[in-house]
Amino acid sequence: MAERAAIVTGASSGIGLAIARVLAEEGHCVTMSARRPEKLKEAVQGLLADDLKVSEVAANVADEADIQAVVAAHKERYGRLDVLVNNAGVGVGSALGEIKTKHLDMQLDVNLRQIVIFYRECLTMLQEAAAEHKNALVVNTSSISGKRSEAWLSVYSATKHGVVGWTEAMNKELGQQGIKSTALCPAFVDTPMTDFVKGHISAEEMIHPQDIAEAVRYLLKVSPACVIPEMMFVRPGDAI
């Protein structure tokens, strides 16, 4: 059994990959999951080349069976779970009258529903880790849109508000057991997901994925007596 272990979804690039690296650097065996197998394998190979302990399980987190497969593979390989990072997400912008039901369902499934299922499927392992060290951690990637709603990104904003609300509920439900939850709420981060706006904001001006990952490194070091329910990340001069 590993001494510490973690699951990271949306781990093939951007924020998820940066967090997976930090967790592995901090001594965790990491199961990395993402939808596209080829891209995920490339990301995993990059971390393995640095002698970090990671493995891969490709999955579509909109599919409950795929989520269960990720958790089962992780448990079989590592035997424990100290950190769960629900990072996978998707955004589709459109005006109200142009919202397509398939895009509505996709955002609800990927941004919110899968987080609920991952918590449920991982609960026993998280409880076992918490019983050992009182510091099991779940990190949920929300967005600054989960704190201030945006036109055109209305469905995305609603799902990310849901992530913040879910995180608050889980702290109230699981906190006394030693399971902490933190919602990360970043503004534009330099990832493929923000390519649509890079004509207006350059990549150099955006928050870096490493900025978010270093916040997770901090969360690993917080004592059992302290919970950080949410963290916001904004660009200099931006209004909150």
C-alpha positions as CSV (number, residue, x, y, z in Angstrom):
1,M,0.0,0.0,0.0
2,A,1.2,3.5,-0.8
3,E,2.0,5.9,2.1
4,R,-0.1,8.6,0.4
5,A,-2.2,8.5,-2.8
6,A,-4.4,10.8,-4.9
7,I,-6.8,10.9,-7.8
8,V,-6.7,13.8,-10.2
9,T,-9.3,14.2,-13.0
10,G,-8.8,16.4,-16.1
11,A,-5.1,15.6,-15.5
12,S,-3.8,15.5,-19.1
13,S,-3.0,19.3,-19.3
14,G,-3.4,22.6,-17.7
15,I,-4.5,22.9,-14.0
16,G,-5.0,19.1,-13.6
17,L,-1.5,18.2,-14.9
18,A,0.1,20.9,-12.7
19,I,-1.7,19.6,-9.6
20,A,-0.8,16.0,-10.4
21,R,2.9,17.0,-10.6
22,V,2.7,18.8,-7.2
23,L,1.0,15.9,-5.5
24,A,3.6,13.5,-6.9
25,E,6.4,15.8,-5.8
26,E,4.9,15.8,-2.3
27,G,5.1,12.0,-2.1
28,H,1.7,10.9,-3.4
29,C,1.1,8.1,-5.8
30,V,-1.2,9.7,-8.3
31,T,-3.9,8.2,-10.5
32,M,-4.3,10.6,-13.4
33,S,-7.5,10.5,-15.4
34,A,-8.7,12.3,-18.5
35,R,-11.0,11.7,-21.5
36,R,-8.5,11.4,-24.3
37,P,-6.2,8.3,-23.8
38,E,-3.3,9.5,-26.1
39,K,-3.0,12.9,-24.5
40,L,-3.3,11.4,-21.0
41,K,-0.5,8.9,-21.8
42,E,1.8,11.7,-23.0
43,A,1.2,13.6,-19.8
44,V,1.8,10.6,-17.6
45,Q,5.0,9.7,-19.5
46,G,6.3,13.2,-18.8
47,L,5.9,12.8,-15.1
48,L,7.3,9.3,-15.1
49,A,10.4,10.6,-16.9
50,D,10.9,12.8,-13.8
51,D,10.7,9.7,-11.5
52,L,7.3,10.6,-10.2
53,K,4.9,7.9,-9.2
54,V,1.9,8.3,-11.4
55,S,-0.5,6.0,-13.4
56,E,-3.3,6.6,-15.9
57,V,-6.9,5.6,-16.3
58,A,-8.7,7.2,-19.2
59,A,-12.3,8.0,-18.5
60,N,-15.3,10.1,-19.5
61,V,-16.5,11.5,-16.2
62,A,-19.9,12.1,-17.6
63,D,-20.3,8.3,-17.5
64,E,-20.9,6.8,-14.0
65,A,-19.4,3.5,-15.0
66,D,-16.2,5.2,-16.0
67,I,-16.0,7.0,-12.7
68,Q,-16.4,3.7,-10.9
69,A,-13.6,2.2,-13.1
70,V,-11.2,5.0,-12.1
71,V,-11.9,4.5,-8.4
72,A,-11.6,0.7,-8.6
73,A,-8.3,0.9,-10.6
74,H,-6.9,3.4,-8.1
75,K,-7.9,1.2,-5.1
76,E,-6.5,-1.9,-6.6
77,R,-3.2,-0.2,-7.5
78,Y,-2.6,1.9,-4.4
79,G,-5.0,0.7,-1.7
80,R,-5.8,4.1,-0.2
81,L,-6.9,7.7,-1.1
82,D,-5.7,10.8,0.8
83,V,-6.5,13.4,-1.8
84,L,-9.2,13.6,-4.4
85,V,-9.0,16.4,-7.0
86,N,-12.2,16.9,-9.0
87,N,-10.7,19.1,-11.8
88,A,-12.4,17.9,-15.0
89,G,-14.7,20.6,-16.5
90,V,-16.2,21.9,-19.6
91,G,-17.6,25.2,-20.7
92,V,-19.9,26.1,-23.6
93,G,-21.0,29.7,-24.0
94,S,-24.2,30.8,-25.7
95,A,-27.0,33.2,-25.3
96,L,-30.1,32.0,-23.5
97,G,-32.2,31.5,-26.6
98,E,-29.4,29.5,-28.2
99,I,-28.7,27.0,-25.4
100,K,-28.6,23.5,-26.8
101,T,-29.9,20.8,-24.4
102,K,-27.0,18.5,-25.2
103,H,-24.6,21.3,-24.1
104,L,-26.7,22.0,-21.0
105,D,-26.6,18.3,-20.0
106,M,-22.9,18.0,-20.8
107,Q,-22.0,20.9,-18.5
108,L,-24.3,19.6,-15.7
109,D,-22.8,16.1,-16.0
110,V,-19.1,17.1,-16.3
111,N,-19.0,20.1,-14.0
112,L,-21.3,19.0,-11.2
113,R,-22.8,15.6,-11.4
114,Q,-19.5,13.8,-11.6
115,I,-18.2,15.5,-8.5
116,V,-21.1,14.1,-6.5
117,I,-20.4,10.6,-7.8
118,F,-16.7,10.8,-7.2
119,Y,-17.3,11.8,-3.6
120,R,-19.7,8.9,-3.1
121,E,-17.5,6.3,-4.7
122,C,-14.4,7.5,-2.8
123,L,-16.0,8.1,0.5
124,T,-14.9,4.9,2.2
125,M,-11.2,5.4,1.3
126,L,-11.3,9.0,2.3
127,Q,-12.8,8.1,5.7
128,E,-10.1,5.5,6.2
129,A,-7.4,8.1,5.4
130,A,-9.1,10.6,7.7
131,A,-9.3,8.1,10.5
132,E,-5.5,7.7,10.2
133,H,-4.4,11.3,10.0
134,K,-7.5,13.6,10.2
135,N,-6.4,15.4,7.0
136,A,-8.0,13.8,4.0
137,L,-8.5,16.4,1.3
138,V,-10.9,16.9,-1.6
139,V,-10.2,19.8,-4.0
140,N,-13.0,20.8,-6.4
141,T,-12.2,23.1,-9.3
142,S,-14.9,25.7,-9.6
143,S,-14.2,29.1,-11.3
144,I,-14.4,32.8,-10.6
145,S,-17.7,32.3,-12.5
146,G,-18.8,30.3,-9.5
147,K,-18.6,33.5,-7.4
148,R,-19.8,36.1,-10.0
149,S,-22.1,34.9,-12.7
150,E,-21.5,35.8,-16.3
151,A,-23.8,36.4,-19.3
152,W,-23.3,34.0,-22.2
153,L,-21.6,31.6,-19.7
154,S,-24.9,31.3,-17.7
155,V,-25.0,27.5,-17.6
156,Y,-21.3,27.2,-16.9
157,S,-21.6,29.8,-14.1
158,A,-24.6,28.0,-12.6
159,T,-22.6,24.7,-12.5
160,K,-19.6,26.4,-10.9
161,H,-21.8,28.0,-8.3
162,G,-23.1,24.5,-7.7
163,V,-19.5,23.3,-7.1
164,V,-19.0,26.0,-4.4
165,G,-22.3,25.1,-2.8
166,W,-21.5,21.4,-2.8
167,T,-18.1,22.0,-1.3
168,E,-19.7,24.0,1.5
169,A,-22.2,21.2,2.2
170,M,-19.4,18.5,2.2
171,N,-17.4,20.5,4.8
172,K,-20.5,20.6,7.0
173,E,-21.2,16.9,6.4
174,L,-17.7,15.4,6.5
175,G,-15.6,17.9,8.3
176,Q,-15.9,16.4,11.7
177,Q,-14.6,13.1,10.2
178,G,-11.4,14.8,9.1
179,I,-12.3,15.1,5.4
180,K,-11.7,18.7,4.2
181,S,-13.1,20.2,1.0
182,T,-11.8,23.2,-0.9
183,A,-13.3,24.9,-3.9
184,L,-10.7,26.6,-6.2
185,C,-12.2,29.6,-8.0
186,P,-9.7,30.9,-10.7
187,A,-10.3,33.6,-13.3
188,F,-8.7,33.0,-16.7
189,V,-5.9,30.5,-16.5
190,D,-3.5,29.9,-19.4
191,T,-4.9,26.5,-20.5
192,P,-6.4,25.2,-23.7
193,M,-9.9,25.9,-22.2
194,T,-9.2,29.7,-22.4
195,D,-7.9,29.7,-26.0
196,F,-11.2,31.4,-27.0
197,V,-10.3,34.6,-25.1
198,K,-6.6,34.9,-25.9
199,G,-7.3,37.3,-28.6
200,H,-8.3,39.8,-25.9
201,I,-6.1,38.7,-23.0
202,S,-2.6,37.3,-23.8
203,A,-1.5,34.0,-22.3
204,E,1.3,35.9,-20.5
205,E,-1.3,38.0,-18.7
206,M,-3.3,35.0,-17.5
207,I,-3.0,33.1,-14.2
208,H,-0.6,30.2,-14.6
209,P,-1.6,26.6,-13.9
210,Q,1.3,26.4,-11.5
211,D,-0.3,29.2,-9.4
212,I,-3.2,26.9,-8.8
213,A,-1.1,23.9,-8.2
214,E,1.0,25.7,-5.6
215,A,-2.2,26.5,-3.7
216,V,-2.9,22.8,-3.5
217,R,0.7,22.2,-2.2
218,Y,-0.2,24.7,0.6
219,L,-3.5,22.9,1.3
220,L,-1.5,19.7,1.9
221,K,0.5,21.4,4.7
222,V,-2.5,22.9,6.6
223,S,-3.0,21.3,10.0
224,P,-6.1,19.2,10.8
225,A,-7.3,22.1,12.9
226,C,-7.8,24.3,9.8
227,V,-10.1,24.1,6.7
228,I,-9.8,26.4,3.7
229,P,-13.3,26.2,2.2
230,E,-12.5,28.2,-1.0
231,M,-9.7,30.1,-2.7
232,M,-10.1,32.8,-5.4
233,F,-7.5,33.6,-8.0
234,V,-7.8,36.8,-10.0
235,R,-5.6,39.0,-12.2
236,P,-4.1,42.2,-10.7
237,G,-6.6,45.0,-10.8
238,D,-9.6,42.8,-11.5
239,A,-12.7,43.5,-9.4
240,I,-13.9,40.7,-7.1
